[in-house]
Amino acid sequence: MTRGGYRIFDSDTHVGPDAAILSATDISERWPQLVTDDVSAGLFGSWDGYVDGYEVSQLLSRLVRAAGGHVHTNTRLIGATQPATWRLETTNGMFEADIVVNAAGAWGGVVADMLGAPVALVPQLHGAVTVELPAERAFTPFVMDYVPGSRSRSEGVYFRSERKDQLIAGLHTEEVTRNEVSPDVPLGKMDYETIERVASLLAERLHDVDDIRIGNSWTGIYPMSSDHKPIVGHHSENPSVVCALCAGGNGIQLSPAIGRMAADAILGRPATFSPAVDWSHDRFSVASSNN
């Protein structure tokens, strides 16, 4: 959603083949449970939805195996040397490779140090919570009440219907707003202050929230870069390491683009996708040389 003070777009304006910018009136007419008094407009994707990250990972693993590849689960990198080609020592034996792809998520910084190809990764702890409704309510689409780069809030609330009597909600940001955590930090329930923040922002965006109840919560890690953008492609100090890192809380959405860019780097072919901003590791080398 775009908040007050931003441009109000005509409801007939379309962005791409399946997205449209809806006015506050359009939004409230479609989903009267949403508060839109302070909203100028919202970007609505009619074909958008949500996916189960675990199921996506399982599907991709099956596709890799079907193509003749190998997937080793529960396998931790212990050490790495590069006398000529890479020799990777793991808890499941030794592997050799010409190119290593660092796609280790929250552990990307640890793996990068083992490879001698450091990255400026800042793991951030985030979470989500179930919101129990007293009775079946109207379906609520996935709502992301966050404007990247907005100074009005450092984090925004997101929520969607899980069942007719339950929402899933959490806080999202594309900026580094919290203390860095170890990738091995114990995961569990969200802290009370964060849950209170989620509940407070929900109350600003939903009508009739007096009788809702907070249910179970869980946490996970946003693997972010210091400048809030992904790091993808050859590492500037060791081109035999390809990075596919730092997508933050947008990993599942950005994974097709990151995967395509990493594949181009591995195969040494011309880029088949180029982001609007610099995702290469080179930007950190340039920044360092200018300081």
C-alpha positions, -999 to +999 in steps of 0.1 A: +000+000+000+011+036-006+005+059+023-008+094+026+015+119+010+024+098-019+009+100-054-027+089-058-030+068-090-061+063-111-078+029-106-076+021-143-038+025-143-021-009-149+014-020-141+023-051-161-001-077-174-016-088-141-011-058-117-031-027-111-029+003-089-061+006-068-073+038-051-082+037-015-119+036-025-112+006-047-095-012-018-122-005+008-149-016-016-132-050-024-121-056+012-141-035+036-122-050+066-092-030+056-087+005+070-077+028+041-083+063+056-045+071+055-038+053+022-035+069-012-032+037-033-022+001-033-005-022-059-027-052-065-015-083-083-045-104-093-023-135-099-001-130-068-003-154-039+019-171-014+040-202-014+053-227+011+091-223+011+097-259+023+076-273-005+093-252-031+127-264-018+115-300-020+103-295-056+136-279-066+155-308-051+134-333-070+141-314-102+178-314-096+179-351-089+157-358-120+183-339-141+212-360-128+223-338-099+229-347-063+214-331-032+231-338+001+209-328+031+222-325+066+257-318+053+278-291+069+309-275+054+338-280+077+367-266+056+377-256+021+410-254+002+419-245-034+452-259-045+440-260-081+403-269-079+382-266-048+383-294-022+354-291+002+355-310+034+320-317+048+303-339+074+293-361+045+328-365+029+350-346+005+338-329-027+357-313-055+345-285-077+358-259-102+333-233-090+316-231-056+282-213-052+277-197-018+240-198-014+241-206+023+215-181+034+220-170+070+253-190+071+265-172+040+290-151+060+305-182+077+308-201+045+323-170+028+350-168+054+359-205+049+362-199+011+383-168+015+356-148-002+341-126+026+307-109+022+291-081+042+262-102+055+241-090+084+217-117+097+185-103+112+160-121+134+124-118+123+092-137+130+056-143+123+025-150+144-009-164+140-039-142+147-070-161+158-103-146+149-134-153+170-155-164+140-151-168+102-143-135+086-142-123+050-111-135+031-082-111+035-056-110+007-019-108+013-013-073+025+021-058+027+018-024+044+053-013+039+069+012+015+106+006+009+126+037+016+097+054+035+108+075+065+074+070+082+083+035+095+113+013+096+091-018+095+057-025+081+031-051+090+021-079+066-008-103+070-030-127+051-058-152+057-045-187+066-080-199+074-114-182+076-108-178+113-070-172+113-045-147+099-007-149+097+011-117+104+046-103+109+068-073+104+088-068+072+116-044+062+142-042+035+166-023+057+189-034+085+170-023+116+181-048+142+212-061+159+231-087+139+226-122+152+245-155+149+231-178+122+231-204+150+208-183+172+181-205+188+148-201+169+115-201+187+088-177+196+088-140+189+096-117+218+067-099+235+076-064+223+076-075+186+042-092+190+029-060+206+042-041+176+025-065+152-008-062+171-006-024+172+000-021+134-028-046+127-052-025+147-043+005+124-050-015+093-080-037+102-115-029+114-130-048+144-099-061+160-110-059+197-119-096+198-089-111+180-064-132+199-026-137+193-017-174+188+015-192+181+046-175+168+079-185+153+112-169+142+136-171+113+165-151+099+166-125+072+201-128+056+207-092+046+236-072+031+249-040+047+234-020+018+201-039+018+206-054-017+214-090-028+249-101-036+249-122-068+276-133-092+314-138-091+331-127-059+354-098-067+383-113-048+379-149-060+359-154-092+357-192-086+332-184-059+297-174-071+275-156-046+237-160-044+231-142-011+215-115+009+179-114-004+167-106+031+130-113+036+124-114-002+143-146-009+115-167-023+104-138-046+139-130-058+151-166-061+143-170-099+163-139-107+191-147-084+192-183-097+194-171-133+222-146-126+242-173-107+237-198-136+250-172-161+281-166-139+288-204-135+284-210-173+303-179-183+275-168-206+262-132-212+237-120-186+202-131-194+188-110-166+201-077-152+186-060-121+179-023-121+205-018-093+239-033-088+238-068-072+274-076-079+300-080-051+321-055-070+302-027-055+318-034-021+353-034-036+346+000-053+333+014-020+364+001-001+388+016-027+370+050-024+373+052+014 
